[in-house]
Amino acid sequence: MGVWQSFFLLALLVGASAFVPPRPTALSGGRLFRQNAGRLVSSPLESKPTDLEEELQQEIDLKNTKLSKAEELKEIKDAEGSDQSIEELLRVRPFVPFLLEKAVENFDDLFVKKRQKASVDELRDLHSRLHGLKDKHLVSVKTLGEAKAGDGKRIGLTSNEQIRSAQMKGETVTGKKRIVLLGSGWGSHSFLSYIDATKYDVTVVSPRNFFLFTPMLAGAALGTVEFGSITEPIRNVNPRVDYLEATCLGVDPETQTATFESVVCEGTSCVIEEFVLSYDMLVVAVGAQTATYGIPGVAEHCYFFKQVEHAAAVRKAIGNCFEKANLPGLSEEQRRNLLTFVIVGAGPTGVELTGELRDFVEKEGPRYYPHLLKYVDIKVVEATDKVLPPFEASLQRRALAELTERRSPLADMGLLESERPCLTSVLLQSGVKRVTDSTVTLSDGSELPYGVIVWAAGNGPLPLVADMIEGVDRQKELKEKGVSRGRIVTDPWLRVQGVKNLFAFGDCAVMETAPLPQTAQVASQQGAFLARLLNKNFDLDASVPKRIGPKVFLSEKLPFGVDSRDLAKPFQFLNLGILAYLGGGSALAQIQVDQRQLRQEGAAGWVLWRGVYFTKQVSLRNRLLVALDWLKTSLFGRDITRF
């Protein structure tokens, strides 16, 4: 079933892609053509940007000598009446040559026909319009040359390098407010997708230059999909924002500056650079780190599971255990200990990793390690009395039964011991007291030997978040009251309490009035909410953000439950549902449909799980790669190559 379903998804994707306009590729080293006086002129835009500038200057000089005064006045009048919407034309002809032609014509008209009347404001306004069109249509026009103003000075177009340099000096280049965004996770990706970069200078700073589709990290750790298939460069999200690969060390709300550290390593040497950025608004979306709860040995011996490097390390460690157990001269006890895999935490992350690991053993084990499968034991350790706490009780019971009672097909093949036909077991109400390099001690005093132990037992604040809480009196006060729970406390409009021009959302933040779960879904909705709030020009200094400018609608008496359109509504989370893969082609799906909740399990849940994760990929590239990975795994199995 898996092969045909994967093939069907791939066929749908390829069919749908036929209706998507091809992305222009001629800009990378190619040649663009435009019509000029009845002949085609080749313009190597990327390789020789000065050729375009020289050509523009030649055309300007030519028109200066040939245009009479009457013709010039007539063309100026015509130009004023022909300021048609380039956006409308591009909807009909969204091609790179056309955009280049319109750009050249606009610059030509402005600098030749208006001559001395061209102002700096007009130049910048035109540049902003063309730059916006370029982003909208995925066209990469790097520069259109410098233009001569009336006094003969050359006006340079604003670049991200100029903006960044000005930020470091506390200055402004474009006159737009500066937004510094910390992080490149779900909330940041959503924020960048919706923010209007023509209104703000946005700089993203993160030690990770890509977005990670975390729900499929478990699949990547066991080779069901590749890491590159579930990641997307953060620069692709919004080409108009600037990106810096660095880690934030601290924030000074009084001076509105943030300090960063960039580490660049080559070979055995590393260069550490520290720099400061000023901001008008700082958006904190740094997420959280794995919480160890102060348990001895967790940080030293456990594998965490939040980032790509964590999943890659788990993948390598599991392969190491199988290869070590395959060596001659080992006792059965040594092999059994090496092939005992302990996963701490029975939330969605721990359960999905368990399911993927079981699939790996059942699918690839008979081909590569048939004589070792009788030693494999997968144990899930959970401190509470339930698995998958976010799900309904009926689905929790189904998950527990799937993990503890489902007979493995390896038992029917005679590859497992007769007294242990199930690969997985769940230890509920079993907290971890201590971890050594080979054993884990549980709350009842029992010890479990292991080959690999993965810690998926909760989130804790990053040092930056802890420092920010301690640096703001209001945040410390809320922490003492037990409101913050180690997270930055915000109001319903995601403004950090106790300080101005600071916003936070995602796993690193919590709303005082309505604490929400630390999920990708919450962070994504919050990022989009804040971006729309900024785009609509609300006065964020007001107690309730109010729209700046003329009132759109304001009634003296409003119906109950209805807000004025002048006032920003607070953030409200819309729970769209949760999914979890259990392994063996079985999954749980709890999805909100209108006013009722749809619950699916087994094969039906698996179809929903794959369908939702496929459609939620952030780009066409990711969808295609994920579909190909699923098809490849179904046909050829997982790649066990280790590097």
Sequence and secondary structure as in RCSB ss.txt:
>XXXX:A:sequence
MGVWQSFFLLALLVGASAFVPPRPTALSGGRLFRQNAGRLVSSPLESKPTDLEEELQQEIDLKNTKLSKAEELKE
IKDAEGSDQSIEELLRVRPFVPFLLEKAVENFDDLFVKKRQKASVDELRDLHSRLHGLKDKHLVSVKTLGEAKAG
DGKRIGLTSNEQIRSAQMKGETVTGKKRIVLLGSGWGSHSFLSYIDATKYDVTVVSPRNFFLFTPMLAGAALGTV
EFGSITEPIRNVNPRVDYLEATCLGVDPETQTATFESVVCEGTSCVIEEFVLSYDMLVVAVGAQTATYGIPGVAE
HCYFFKQVEHAAAVRKAIGNCFEKANLPGLSEEQRRNLLTFVIVGAGPTGVELTGELRDFVEKEGPRYYPHLLKY
VDIKVVEATDKVLPPFEASLQRRALAELTERRSPLADMGLLESERPCLTSVLLQSGVKRVTDSTVTLSDGSELPY
GVIVWAAGNGPLPLVADMIEGVDRQKELKEKGVSRGRIVTDPWLRVQGVKNLFAFGDCAVMETAPLPQTAQVASQ
QGAFLARLLNKNFDLDASVPKRIGPKVFLSEKLPFGVDSRDLAKPFQFLNLGILAYLGGGSALAQIQVDQRQLRQ
EGAAGWVLWRGVYFTKQVSLRNRLLVALDWLKTSLFGRDITRF
>XXXX:A:secstr
 HHHHHHHHHHHHHHHHTTS     TTTT  EEEEETTEEEEE TTT HHHHHHHHHHHHHHHHHH  HHHHHHH
HHHHHH    HHHHHHH   HHHHHHHHHHHHHIIIIISGGG  HHHHHHHHHHHHHHHHHTT        EE T
TS EE    HHHHHHHHHHT  SSSSEEEEEE  SHHHHHHHHH  TTTEEEEEEES  EEE GGGHHHHHTTSS
 GGGGEEEGGGT TTSEEEE EEEEEETTTTEEEEEEEEEETTEEEEEEEEEE SEEEE    EE  TT TTHHH
H EE SSHHHHHHHHHHHHHHHHHHTSTT  HHHHHHHTEEEEE  SHHHHHHHHHHHHHHHHHHHHH GGGGGG
 EEEEE SSS S TTS HHHHHHHHHHHHH   HHHHTT S TT   SEEEETT  EEEE SSEEEETTS EEE 
SEEEE S EE  HHHHHHHHTSHHHHHHHHTT STTSEEE TT BBTTSSSEEE GGGEEESSS     HHHHHH
HHHHHHHHHHTTEETTSSS EESSS S   SS  TT   TTB         EEEEEEETTEEEEEEEETTEEEEE
 HHHHHHHHHHHHHHT SSHHHHHHHHHHHHHHHHH       
